[in-house]
Structures are given as C-alpha cells and as structure tokens.
Amino acid sequence: MIDYIKGKLAELTPAYIILENDGIGYFISISLSTFTKLEGKTECRILIHEVIREDTHQLFGFADKEERDIFRHLISVSGVGS
C-alpha cells in the first residue's frame, strides 16, 4: 500500500493533482483544504489513501495526517464511500 508520494506538481486543480515522480504522473483526488495548502508550490509530499477494487484503482491525497485520518474514519461508516 502507498503511504505517500513525493514529487513535482505537474497540475493542480481544486479536485485533483497530477504528481510526477520518476517520470510517472499520478492522478490523485484531493479536497479543497489540501488544494489550498498546495497552492503556490511546485513540489510536495502528499499522503495517500489507496482504493483498489475490481473495476477501479483510485488515489486520494491529503496534505496532512489528520485530514487523511478523518477521511478513513468517515469511509469506515457503513454506507459512506461505498
């Protein structure tokens, strides 16, 4: 499982980033809070929550551990994030 990715911000939007690491561009969904913390930066270290299912492989990125912990707590509730 991926814990974090460090690299160059190739693209930054309020909904996602493209983070380049060793020639690979990772599409990572982010929150507005993380977007605000990344504005103006060219490189970053982003904490990852990885979702692997039969039909999808998704990366969710967070600027800090607290936000990722809250996200993980919320999706653990039955019916949320399924």
TAQUICOR-V139804 format. One record per residue. RES is the residue in one small letter. PHI is phi in radians with two decimals (* if undefined). PSI is psi in radians with two decimals (NA if undefined). BURIAL is # if it has 9 or more other C-alpha atoms within 8 Angstrom, else .. Layout:
RES|PHI|PSI|BURIAL + RES|PHI|PSI|BURIAL
This chain:
m|*|2.48|. + i|-1.46|2.25|. + d|-1.65|-0.75|. + y|-2.72|2.82|. + i|-2.27|2.33|# + k|-2.02|2.30|# + g|-3.13|-2.88|# + k|-1.60|2.35|# + l|-1.34|1.83|# + a|-1.43|-0.53|# + e|-2.67|2.46|. + l|-2.35|2.09|# + t|-2.25|2.92|. + p|-1.12|-0.30|. + a|-1.88|-0.45|# + y|-2.73|2.88|# + i|-2.24|2.72|# + i|-1.92|2.02|# + l|-1.92|2.07|# + e|-1.63|2.23|# + n|-2.42|2.04|# + d|0.92|0.76|. + g|1.43|0.05|. + i|-1.94|2.26|. + g|-1.71|2.03|# + y|-1.67|2.21|# + f|-1.50|2.06|# + i|-2.25|2.11|# + s|-1.28|2.42|# + i|-2.34|2.91|# + s|-1.63|2.94|# + l|-1.12|-0.57|. + s|-1.09|-0.80|. + t|-1.16|-0.71|# + f|-0.97|-0.81|# + t|-1.06|-0.70|. + k|-1.25|-0.39|. + l|-1.64|-0.26|# + e|-0.96|2.36|. + g|1.49|-0.11|. + k|-1.64|2.63|. + t|-1.88|-0.39|. + e|-2.34|2.69|. + c|-2.78|2.94|# + r|-2.07|2.04|# + i|-2.01|2.26|# + l|-1.31|2.48|# + i|-2.07|2.46|# + h|-2.04|2.08|# + e|-1.80|2.31|# + v|-2.08|2.08|. + i|-2.10|2.07|. + r|-2.25|3.02|. + e|-1.00|-0.64|. + d|-1.90|0.04|. + t|-2.74|2.71|. + h|-2.38|1.92|. + q|-2.12|2.54|# + l|-2.08|2.25|# + f|-1.98|2.30|# + g|-2.00|2.57|# + f|-2.43|2.44|# + a|-1.32|-0.42|# + d|-2.51|2.80|. + k|-1.12|-0.64|. + e|-1.07|-0.75|. + e|-1.15|-0.71|# + r|-1.13|-0.70|# + d|-1.09|-0.74|. + i|-1.10|-0.78|. + f|-1.00|-0.83|. + r|-1.12|-0.64|. + h|-1.15|-0.77|. + l|-1.10|-0.77|# + i|-1.29|-0.19|# + s|-1.37|-0.25|. + v|-1.30|2.32|. + s|-0.99|2.24|. + g|1.59|-0.12|. + v|-1.81|2.26|. + g|1.26|0.31|. + s|-1.64|NA|.
